[in-house]
Amino acid sequence: MLNEQRTWHKSTYSTGAQNCVEVAEGPTTHIRDTQNRAQAELNLPAHEWAAFLTTLTR
């Protein structure tokens, strides 16, 4: 949806850094670069985002 309201957040590990990514989670997880917010987003189904995060924590 083009006019969909999303709640974006950065990792708590970012602590004010400007060179990171933001995510908006839901049935589809939207990922964007904080320095290029108007450019394209990466969109993943929520289960794939969860699998990605699980892999990172191993």
Sequence and secondary structure as in RCSB ss.txt:
>XXXX:A:sequence
MLNEQRTWHKSTYSTGAQNCVEVAEGPTTHIRDTQNRAQAELNLPAHEWAAFLTTLTR
>XXXX:A:secstr
 TT     EE TTSTT SSSEEEE SSEEEEEETT TTS  EEEEHHHHHHHHHHHH 
